[in-house]
């Protein structure tokens, strides 16, 4: 399971896609867990569609590798 979220902040002028992959056990008391995440900015990847494609490729590669960090 992974998440892909659109980030668009007027205050910081950040636009891009944030990819998140959960890892580790869910903490029973808080029902929270840790995530590995990476932001793929529109500007660095040449637009929203390319940034989203890069984020999806990163998620697929991380899941194939079975990253635990």
N, CA, C and O atoms as a printed pandas DataFrame, in Angstrom:
     atom_number atom_name residue_name chain_id  residue_number  x_coord  y_coord  z_coord
0              1         N          UNK        A               1    0.841   -1.169    0.000
1              2        CA          UNK        A               1    0.000    0.000    0.000
2              3         C          UNK        A               1    0.892    1.240    0.000
3              4         O          UNK        A               1    1.882    1.298    0.729
4              5         N          UNK        A               2    0.544    2.211   -0.803
5              6        CA          UNK        A               2    1.311    3.455   -0.887
6              7         C          UNK        A               2    0.340    4.590   -1.203
7              8         O          UNK        A               2   -0.782    4.364   -1.655
8              9         N          UNK        A               3    0.795    5.798   -0.956
9             10        CA          UNK        A               3   -0.022    6.974   -1.205
10            11         C          UNK        A               3    0.685    7.909   -2.157
11            12         O          UNK        A               3    1.908    8.050   -2.126
12            13         N          UNK        A               4   -0.096    8.539   -2.997
13            14        CA          UNK        A               4    0.397    9.567   -3.897
14            15         C          UNK        A               4   -0.513   10.776   -3.702
15            16         O          UNK        A               4   -1.710   10.711   -3.985
16            17         N          UNK        A               5    0.065   11.892   -3.212
17            18        CA          UNK        A               5   -0.716   13.056   -2.830
18            19         C          UNK        A               5   -0.219   14.277   -3.587
19            20         O          UNK        A               5    0.987   14.487   -3.717
20            21         N          UNK        A               6   -1.150   15.079   -4.085
21            22        CA          UNK        A               6   -0.799   16.328   -4.769
22            23         C          UNK        A               6   -0.559   17.415   -3.728
23            24         O          UNK        A               6   -1.399   17.644   -2.857
24            25         N          UNK        A               7    0.586   18.084   -3.819
25            26        CA          UNK        A               7    0.951   19.173   -2.917
26            27         C          UNK        A               7    0.933   20.465   -3.724
27            28         O          UNK        A               7    1.584   20.562   -4.764
28            29         N          UNK        A               8    0.191   21.453   -3.244
29            30        CA          UNK        A               8    0.154   22.767   -3.893
30            31         C          UNK        A               8   -0.006   23.819   -2.803
31            32         O          UNK        A               8   -1.108   24.029   -2.295
32            33         N          UNK        A               9    1.082   24.475   -2.449
33            34        CA          UNK        A               9    1.073   25.469   -1.388
34            35         C          UNK        A               9    1.370   26.848   -1.962
35            36         O          UNK        A               9    2.431   27.072   -2.545
36            37         N          UNK        A              10    0.430   27.767   -1.794
37            38        CA          UNK        A              10    0.652   29.134   -2.277
38            39         C          UNK        A              10    1.696   29.851   -1.433
39            40         O          UNK        A              10    2.486   30.639   -1.952
40            41         N          UNK        A              11    1.698   29.578   -0.132
41            42        CA          UNK        A              11    2.616   30.270    0.779
42            43         C          UNK        A              11    4.076   29.982    0.422
43            44         O          UNK        A              11    4.894   30.900    0.370
44            45         N          UNK        A              12    4.403   28.719    0.179
45            46        CA          UNK        A              12    5.791   28.356   -0.137
46            47         C          UNK        A              12    6.019   28.186   -1.641
47            48         O          UNK        A              12    7.142   27.938   -2.079
48            49         N          UNK        A              13    4.946   28.322   -2.426
49            50        CA          UNK        A              13    4.997   28.135   -3.882
50            51         C          UNK        A              13    5.516   26.747   -4.270
51            52         O          UNK        A              13    6.210   26.593   -5.275
52            53         N          UNK        A              14    5.176   25.755   -3.473
53            54        CA          UNK        A              14    5.567   24.379   -3.747
54            55         C          UNK        A              14    4.440   23.683   -4.490
55            56         O          UNK        A              14    3.288   23.715   -4.058
56            57         N          UNK        A              15    4.776   23.056   -5.604
57            58        CA          UNK        A              15    3.804   22.277   -6.368
58            59         C          UNK        A              15    4.470   20.984   -6.789
59            60         O          UNK        A              15    5.573   20.986   -7.334
60            61         N          UNK        A              16    3.789   19.884   -6.531
61            62        CA          UNK        A              16    4.351   18.601   -6.919
62            63         C          UNK        A              16    3.550   17.443   -6.362
63            64         O          UNK        A              16    2.441   17.626   -5.861
64            65         N          UNK        A              17    4.115   16.257   -6.451
65            66        CA          UNK        A              17    3.491   15.033   -5.978
66            67         C          UNK        A              17    4.345   14.437   -4.869
67            68         O          UNK        A              17    5.556   14.285   -5.026
68            69         N          UNK        A              18    3.711   14.097   -3.743
69            70        CA          UNK        A              18    4.425   13.460   -2.643
70            71         C          UNK        A              18    4.033   11.986   -2.618
71            72         O          UNK        A              18    2.854   11.640   -2.540
72            73         N          UNK        A              19    5.049   11.127   -2.685
73            74        CA          UNK        A              19    4.838    9.686   -2.619
74            75         C          UNK        A              19    5.176    9.218   -1.209
75            76         O          UNK        A              19    6.212    9.593   -0.659
76            77         N          UNK        A              20    4.302    8.396   -0.622
77            78        CA          UNK        A              20    4.518    7.904    0.743
78            79         C          UNK        A              20    4.310    6.400    0.789
79            80         O          UNK        A              20    3.338    5.867    0.254
80            81         N          UNK        A              21    5.270    5.720    1.455
81            82        CA          UNK        A              21    5.186    4.279    1.630
82            83         C          UNK        A              21    5.321    3.978    3.122
83            84         O          UNK        A              21    6.332    4.332    3.728
84            85         N          UNK        A              22    4.321    3.330    3.725
85            86        CA          UNK        A              22    4.415    3.013    5.151
86            87         C          UNK        A              22    5.364    1.846    5.390
87            88         O          UNK        A              22    5.521    0.974    4.536
88            89         N          UNK        A              23    5.994    1.838    6.559
89            90        CA          UNK        A              23    6.822    0.696    6.939
90            91         C          UNK        A              23    6.775    0.522    8.442
91            92         O          UNK        A              23    6.376    1.431    9.170
92            93         N          UNK        A              24    7.180   -0.635    8.900
93            94        CA          UNK        A              24    7.188   -0.916   10.325
94            95         C          UNK        A              24    5.809   -1.280   10.837
95            96         O          UNK        A              24    4.837   -1.354   10.086
96            97         N          UNK        A              25    5.757   -1.502   12.125
97            98        CA          UNK        A              25    4.513   -1.894   12.785
98            99         C          UNK        A              25    3.702   -0.675   13.206
99           100         O          UNK        A              25    4.254    0.392   13.475
100          101         N          UNK        A              26    2.403   -0.847   13.257
101          102        CA          UNK        A              26    1.520    0.197   13.771
102          103         C          UNK        A              26    1.661    0.227   15.288
103          104         O          UNK        A              26    1.564   -0.811   15.943
104          105         N          UNK        A              27    1.891    1.413   15.849
105          106        CA          UNK        A              27    2.022    1.572   17.297
106          107         C          UNK        A              27    0.621    1.484   17.899
107          108         O          UNK        A              27   -0.231    2.314   17.581
108          109         N          UNK        A              28    0.360    0.488   18.770
109          110        CA          UNK        A              28   -1.000    0.294   19.284
110          111         C          UNK        A              28   -1.581    1.504   20.015
111          112         O          UNK        A              28   -2.755    1.822   19.826
112          113         N          UNK        A              29   -0.791    2.183   20.844
113          114        CA          UNK        A              29   -1.308    3.304   21.622
114          115         C          UNK        A              29   -1.753    4.477   20.778
115          116         O          UNK        A              29   -2.762    5.113   21.083
116          117         N          UNK        A              30   -1.021    4.773   19.727
117          118        CA          UNK        A              30   -1.337    5.943   18.895
118          119         C          UNK        A              30   -1.921    5.572   17.544
119          120         O          UNK        A              30   -2.413    6.439   16.821
120          121         N          UNK        A              31   -1.872    4.301   17.199
121          122        CA          UNK        A              31   -2.317    3.793   15.907
122          123         C          UNK        A              31   -1.617    4.515   14.755
123          124         O          UNK        A              31   -2.220    4.756   13.709
124          125         N          UNK        A              32   -0.354    4.855   14.951
125          126        CA          UNK        A              32    0.415    5.535   13.915
126          127         C          UNK        A              32    1.543    4.624   13.444
127          128         O          UNK        A              32    1.836    3.607   14.073
128          129         N          UNK        A              33    2.159    4.988   12.357
129          130        CA          UNK        A              33    3.295    4.247   11.833
130          131         C          UNK        A              33    4.231    5.191   11.113
131          132         O          UNK        A              33    3.899    6.356   10.894
132          133         N          UNK        A              34    5.392    4.698   10.746
133          134        CA          UNK        A              34    6.383    5.520   10.061
134          135         C          UNK        A              34    6.190    5.410    8.554
135          136         O          UNK        A              34    5.635    4.433    8.051
136          137         N          UNK        A              35    6.666    6.448    7.837
137          138        CA          UNK        A              35    6.559    6.483    6.379
138          139         C          UNK        A              35    7.897    6.865    5.765
139          140         O          UNK        A              35    8.669    7.625    6.349
140          141         N          UNK        A              36    8.156    6.336    4.598
141          142        CA          UNK        A              36    9.252    6.803    3.752
142          143         C          UNK        A              36    8.559    7.666    2.706
143          144         O          UNK        A              36    7.590    7.226    2.087
144          145         N          UNK        A              37    9.048    8.901    2.501
145          146        CA          UNK        A              37    8.372    9.781    1.546
146          147         C          UNK        A              37    9.379   10.545    0.700
147          148         O          UNK        A              37   10.542   10.714    1.066
148          149         N          UNK        A              38    8.886   10.997   -0.444
149          150        CA          UNK        A              38    9.713   11.770   -1.358
150          151         C          UNK        A              38    8.794   12.698   -2.152
151          152         O          UNK        A              38    7.718   12.297   -2.594
152          153         N          UNK        A              39    9.239   13.947   -2.323
153          154        CA          UNK        A              39    8.470   14.932   -3.085
154          155         C          UNK        A              39    9.047   15.039   -4.493
155          156         O          UNK        A              39   10.258   15.163   -4.675
156          157         N          UNK        A              40    8.168   14.989   -5.476
157          158        CA          UNK        A              40    8.547   15.133   -6.880
158          159         C          UNK        A              40    7.942   16.438   -7.374
159          160         O          UNK        A              40    6.749   16.503   -7.672
160          161         N          UNK        A              41    8.768   17.480   -7.461
161          162        CA          UNK        A              41    8.259   18.804   -7.814
162          163         C          UNK        A              41    8.005   18.920   -9.311
163          164         O          UNK        A              41    8.698   18.315  -10.131
164          165         N          UNK        A              42    6.990   19.717   -9.642
165          166        CA          UNK        A              42    6.650   19.947  -11.050
166          167         C          UNK        A              42    7.819   20.595  -11.785
167          168         O          UNK        A              42    8.149   20.200  -12.903
168          169         N          UNK        A              43    8.435   21.574  -11.165
169          170        CA          UNK        A              43    9.511   22.318  -11.816
170          171         C          UNK        A              43   10.715   21.424  -12.136
171          172         O          UNK        A              43   11.285   21.512  -13.224
172          173         N          UNK        A              44   11.090   20.582  -11.204
173          174        CA          UNK        A              44   12.265   19.721  -11.400
174          175         C          UNK        A              44   12.022   18.628  -12.441
175          176         O          UNK        A              44   12.966   18.141  -13.064
176          177         N          UNK        A              45   10.762   18.244  -12.629
177          178        CA          UNK        A              45   10.457   17.139  -13.545
178          179         C          UNK        A              45    9.798   17.588  -14.843
179          180         O          UNK        A              45    9.450   16.748  -15.673
180          181         N          UNK        A              46    9.621   18.882  -15.037
181          182        CA          UNK        A              46    9.089   19.373  -16.302
182          183         C          UNK        A              46    7.581   19.347  -16.413
183          184         O          UNK        A              46    7.044   19.193  -17.510
184          185         N          UNK        A              47    6.888   19.496  -15.297
185          186        CA          UNK        A              47    5.429   19.550  -15.329
186          187         C          UNK        A              47    4.795   18.532  -14.408
187          188         O          UNK        A              47    5.447   17.616  -13.908
188          189         N          UNK        A              48    3.495   18.721  -14.199
189          190        CA          UNK        A              48    2.753   17.882  -13.261
190          191         C          UNK        A              48    2.675   16.425  -13.708
191          192         O          UNK        A              48    2.862   15.515  -12.900
192          193         N          UNK        A              49    2.401   16.203  -14.985
193          194        CA          UNK        A              49    2.264   14.824  -15.471
194          195         C          UNK        A              49    3.568   14.044  -15.358
195          196         O          UNK        A              49    3.566   12.872  -14.984
196          197         N          UNK        A              50    4.669   14.691  -15.678
197          198        CA          UNK        A              50    5.975   14.026  -15.578
198          199         C          UNK        A              50    6.370   13.797  -14.128
199          200         O          UNK        A              50    6.967   12.772  -13.801
200          201         N          UNK        A              51    6.043   14.740  -13.260
201          202        CA          UNK        A              51    6.337   14.575  -11.831
202          203         C          UNK        A              51    5.524   13.418  -11.254
203          204         O          UNK        A              51    6.036   12.636  -10.453
204          205         N          UNK        A              52    4.263   13.309  -11.659
205          206        CA          UNK        A              52    3.422   12.209  -11.183
206          207         C          UNK        A              52    3.946   10.867  -11.690
207          208         O          UNK        A              52    3.968    9.887  -10.945
208          209         N          UNK        A              53    4.361   10.822  -12.939
209          210        CA          UNK        A              53    4.913    9.587  -13.499
210          211         C          UNK        A              53    6.189    9.180  -12.753
211          212         O          UNK        A              53    6.403    7.999  -12.481
212          213         N          UNK        A              54    7.032   10.161  -12.424
213          214        CA          UNK        A              54    8.261    9.874  -11.673
214          215         C          UNK        A              54    7.927    9.360  -10.276
215          216         O          UNK        A              54    8.583    8.442   -9.783
216          217         N          UNK        A              55    6.920    9.939   -9.637
217          218        CA          UNK        A              55    6.512    9.493   -8.303
218          219         C          UNK        A              55    5.973    8.068   -8.355
219          220         O          UNK        A              55    6.292    7.251   -7.491
220          221         N          UNK        A              56    5.162    7.768   -9.355
221          222        CA          UNK        A              56    4.624    6.415   -9.503
222          223         C          UNK        A              56    5.741    5.403   -9.767
223          224         O          UNK        A              56    5.707    4.286   -9.250
224          225         N          UNK        A              57    6.727    5.798  -10.570
225          226        CA          UNK        A              57    7.864    4.912  -10.841
226          227         C          UNK        A              57    8.679    4.675   -9.576
227          228         O          UNK        A              57    9.146    3.561   -9.342
228          229         N          UNK        A              58    8.855    5.718   -8.753
229          230        CA          UNK        A              58    9.597    5.580   -7.497
230          231         C          UNK        A              58    8.878    4.620   -6.552
231          232         O          UNK        A              58    9.507    3.759   -5.937
232          233         N          UNK        A              59    7.556    4.773   -6.438
233          234        CA          UNK        A              59    6.781    3.878   -5.580
234          235         C          UNK        A              59    6.938    2.432   -6.050
235          236         O          UNK        A              59    7.181    1.538   -5.240
236          237         N          UNK        A              60    6.800    2.204   -7.350
237          238        CA          UNK        A              60    6.914    0.844   -7.887
238          239         C          UNK        A              60    8.298    0.257   -7.610
239          240         O          UNK        A              60    8.414   -0.904   -7.219
240          241         N          UNK        A              61    9.343    1.057   -7.811
241          242        CA          UNK        A              61   10.702    0.578   -7.579
242          243         C          UNK        A              61   10.935    0.272   -6.102
243          244         O          UNK        A              61   11.555   -0.739   -5.770
244          245         N          UNK        A              62   10.443    1.133   -5.216
245          246        CA          UNK        A              62   10.613    0.917   -3.773
246          247         C          UNK        A              62    9.861   -0.339   -3.332
247          248         O          UNK        A              62   10.378   -1.115   -2.529
248          249         N          UNK        A              63    8.677   -0.541   -3.836
249          250        CA          UNK        A              63    7.903   -1.731   -3.465
250          251         C          UNK        A              63    8.543   -3.002   -4.005
251          252         O          UNK        A              63    8.504   -4.039   -3.343
252          253         N          UNK        A              64    9.133   -2.940   -5.202
253          254        CA          UNK        A              64    9.849   -4.102   -5.755
254          255         C          UNK        A              64   11.056   -4.452   -4.896
255          256         O          UNK        A              64   11.339   -5.626   -4.660
256          257         N          UNK        A              65   11.767   -3.427   -4.428
257          258        CA          UNK        A              65   12.947   -3.646   -3.606
258          259         C          UNK        A              65   12.611   -4.104   -2.202
259          260         O          UNK        A              65   13.444   -4.697   -1.517
260          261         N          UNK        A              66   11.378   -3.825   -1.770
261          262        CA          UNK        A              66   10.974   -4.199   -0.426
262          263         C          UNK        A              66   11.722   -3.402    0.639
263          264         O          UNK        A              66   12.134   -3.948    1.662
264          265         N          UNK        A              67   11.893   -2.113    0.387
265          266        CA          UNK        A              67   12.654   -1.261    1.299
266          267         C          UNK        A              67   12.034   -1.261    2.681
267          268         O          UNK        A              67   10.815   -1.153    2.817
268          269         N          UNK        A              68   12.854   -1.379    3.701
269          270        CA          UNK        A              68   12.380   -1.410    5.084
270          271         C          UNK        A              68   12.784   -0.172    5.845
271          272         O          UNK        A              68   12.332    0.026    6.973
272          273         N          UNK        A              69   13.632    0.680    5.258
273          274        CA          UNK        A              69   14.079    1.872    5.973
274          275         C          UNK        A              69   13.030    2.922    6.052
275          276         O          UNK        A              69   13.263    3.985    6.626
